Amino acid sequence: MSRPAELKYRAVAAFQRRVGNPVLGRLPVQTVLETTGRTSGLPRRTPVGGRRTGDSFWLVSEFGERSQYVRNIRADPRVRVRIRGRWYAGTAHLMPEDDPVARLRTLPRLNSAGVRLLGAGLLTVRVDLDR
């Protein structure tokens, strides 16, 4: 990763960890992805943007493999997603073959714009929701 991209990653990650995620995660309308910490085994909640399509929930990780929730998914794909205040259990799948820029065009505009602007190494994630 180039030096400017690394600096951008560190700045955005620090802001999200300390300010953005704690505030957004408390909003009842915010979509939240809950993974299991790969080391601690504790639930880890991350506000995300995405869209439910049928029995799947799609999102794009702005830092791909560097995102902590992506690392947690790789270790344990069982997740929960809070959509409009309701929790759904499911299984997450990392989709490196999917075009994340094209995928962002199908997801909510505001979040997608932020992911395109701030992200580097985008990665599509699909969560198959349990019935």
Helices and strands as residue ranges (DSSP letters): H 3-15, I 16-20, H 21-24, E 32-36, E 43-47, E 50-53, E 56-61, G 64-66, H 68-75, E 78-83, E 86-95, H 100-104, H 109-118, E 123-129
